[in-house]
Amino acid sequence: MRTLIVDHPLTATLLTTLRDERTTNPAFRAALRDLTGLLIYEALRDAPVATFPVTTPVAVAQGTRLSHPPLLVPVLRAGLGMVEAASALVPQSRVGFVGIARDEDSHQPVPYMESLPRDLSGVPVFVLDPMLATGGSMLHTLDRLRARGAADITAICVLSAPEGIAALRDSDHPVRLVTAVVDSGLNADAYIVPGLGDAGDRQFGPR
Ligand code: URA
């Protein structure tokens, strides 16, 4: 599996804000939005483009657009905080949704919602989930996307655990990972260490 770690002074400072337990919910959402923009920027670095003429107030110049804007798929709830930044940078993108809760005892994913285009053959897909922990939610999402024909999938995750990376690598899914950092591992509750806590609670408050 191809893995791109976006290591940059700006991603590092935004990560610091996300990690800090004193960061308020609004400040956390703002940092997640900004960091998502940087990850999307890098994820699209080699995206194919088409050119077309664009008329400036002075002359005709060469315009550029993405040939295949990715479908954006936030994994609810935590991935919601990544959609605004991603769709601001790629406004042509469609957005699909997958809802997955987590069983706090077994740590297994509990899917509760799916709203995706019927046919994803030939469509690049960006899955937005801030935390790649055990990989269970991501693998479920990849299964659902593959069932609809997706064959070009990028997981955009702010923090990743080695366990989640291994789970993706050991699957047969055609997935690439773009992440800001790989942390040490998981604790007994399947939280990423040192991590940032519960990414949904940090954005929206505790349930
Ligand atoms: N989900 C979270 O929100 N945080 C973790 O550390 C792991 C999974």
Boltz pocket constraint, residues with backbone or C-beta under 6 A from the ligand:
constraints:
  - pocket:
      binder: B
      contacts: [[A, 78], [A, 131], [A, 133], [A, 190], [A, 191], [A, 192], [A, 193], [A, 195], [A, 196], [A, 197], [A, 198], [A, 199], [A, 200]]
      max_distance: 6.0
